[in-house]
Amino acid sequence: MTATTPVPAGAHKPLRLRFLRWMMRIVNVPMRLLLSLPIPTPLGNRLMLVYLIGRKSGCSYRQPVSYVRNGDTLLTPGGGRWKFNLVEGHPTHIRLRGRDITARPELIRDPEQIDHLLALMTKTNPAVARFVPIPRRPDGHLDPDRLHTAIHYGFRIVRWHL
């Protein structure tokens, strides 16, 4: 493409990530329904529903996100745009295992903490590795260049304080 040719939205992202984003938009529809039930479901062992208000639109919406319990907190990989609507430390409504609760999000930006927390999350739930496309080095740590790039473009770990 030349400098004057517009680049289609999302064209700079790898095909795998564009497909994953498209697939998640479809899968999230029934997930929202199941996760909003007032009873615990098997999905609720790894997924929760976050109620958000759009920072620009002001519209409210529900976002299914994966989580891993870590002591008295929950950890969520924040690779999507939904996390931009979080206000750090501000109480946020979530539905966890059929119960409405309030949690305060903490956005983790530090590369060493992200590396440690993602290793912990992947150990608890190996599916996390499929949704976080940052390669690991032979020593098990995340590739630092790719991790810094991901952080630069907004990747975070959300630590939810219940």
N, C-alpha and C positions, 0 to 999 in steps of 0.2 A: 504494500500500500504506500502511496505517496504521502507527503506531509499534508496535502490538502484533502485527502480522502478521509472521511470520518471513520473512526473505528467503532464497530458495533458494540453496544453495551455488553460487558462481560467477556469480550473476545480475548482479552489479555489473560483470562483465567484458563487453566488447563481444562480440557474436555471433561476429565473425571470429576472435577469440582463443579463444573456447570451442570453435569448430569446429576450429581448428588444433590445439588440445590433444587433442581427441578423435581427430582424424586421425593425429596423431603416435603415439598409443598403439597404434593398429592397425599403422601402418607400421613401428614399432620392432621388432615381433616378427620379421619376416624379416630386418631389418637386423642384429639381434643375431646371428642364425645366420650370415649372410654375413661380418660383421666378425670373428667369432670363429674363422674358418678360419685355419689356420696358413700360408696363402699370401697374398700381396698380391692384392687384387681392385681393379677400377676404382673401386668405392665408397670404398676406402681412401685415395684421393687427396684426399678432402674430409671423410671421416668416420672417427672412431676410436671405440673402445669403452672406457669408463671403468668400472672395477670399484669399487663403492662399498659401504660398510657403513652401513645406516640409523642415524642418530644417536639415534633413539628406539626403533626396533624391534630393532636389532642384526642385521637380516637383510641378507644380501649380495645385490646385484643388479648388473646390467650396463646401462649407459646409453649408447646411441649419441649422439655429439655431433659437430657439425661443427667443423672446425679450419682455420686458415690458418697456414702456416709463416711465421715472421718471424725470420730469422737462425737462431740455435740454440734458439729457443723456438717454442711453438705458441700460437695465440690462439683462444679459444673464446668465443662470446657466451653468457653465463650467465643466460638469462632464465627457465629452468625451476626447479623446486624441487630438482632433483638437486644443485645446487651447495651447498645448505645442509648436505650431508653431507661436504663437503670440509673438511679442516683445513689452513689455510694453512701452507705450508712442510713439511707432513707428506708423506712419500713415498706416492704413490698408484700403484696398478697400472693400466696402460692397455695396450690392444692397438692398435698402430699399424702399418698395412700388413702384417699377418700376424705381427708380432713382439710378444712381451711385453716391455714396458719399464717402468721406474719414472720418474715425473715428480713434481716438487714444484709444487703449484698456488699461484699468487699471485692474490688477488682484487683486481681494480682497481676502486676506488670513485670516484676523482677524475673529475669531469665533463669536464675538459679532456683528460685521458688517454683516457677512453672515447670522446670525440668523435674524437680523432686515430686511435685504434686501430680504431674502427668504419669510418672512412673508408679506412684501409689494408686492412682485411678485405674491404670491399665492392669495392674496386678489384681485389683479387686474386680474389675469389669474389663476383660480383654477387648470387648467391642469398641471401647473408647479409642483404641489405636486406629480403627478403620475410619473414624470420623475426624481425626486430627492428623492431617497429612504432612507431618514433620518427621523426616526420616531419623532413625537412630544410628549412632556410630556403633562400631563393634563392642565398645565398652558399655553400651546400654544407654548412654546419655544422648539427648537430642542433639542433632547437628546444630552447632551454635550459629552458623550463618543463616540457615533456614529459620531457626527460632527467632533470631533478631529481625529478620524480614517479616515473619508472621506477626510479631509484636508491633513492628512499625505500621503494619496494615490493620491493626486493631485486635489481634488475638489476645485474649485474656483468660485467666481461670477466675471463675466467680466462686468465692467462698461465702456461703450463706450462713449467717449466724441466726440460729433459731431462738 
